[in-house]
């Protein structure tokens, strides 16, 4: 989807992208993976997450964790968990201000997982435009959620 404003996943008024996927596993099992930064590279659909560098083995509210990343050039980023409800919701942000979150809702046979890129608190929207973050993130989020679903299939 080259024009993000036409995507039903993008809500430009709220400045958020939301993508959902059924995952055939209970919320607690999925949450355990999401709360373990060392496993993020295993499901990352963007190809930018190379692995965890620092922080706790399991995330909690206020936890900080460093990641090795690559978008063009390699870099390191530190995130802070800003949303945390066991087996329901987890979200983190870095210095850019935008929030990556996962929402888990139990449904028959598994969990509906929604990944969101919330840029309503982003500090540099021009950088997001320059990087084409809106359409690129939506595609990467879809791949991430498919990877997550395959992991529990």
Secondary structure, 3 states (H helix, E strand, C coil): CCCHHHCCCEECCCCEEEEEEEECCCHHHHHHHHCCHHHHHHHCCCCCEEEEEECCCCCCCCCEEEEEEECCCEEEEEEEEEEEECCCEEEEECCCCCEEEEEEEEECCEEEEEEEEECCCCCCHHHHHHCCHHHHHHHHHHHHHHHHHHHHC
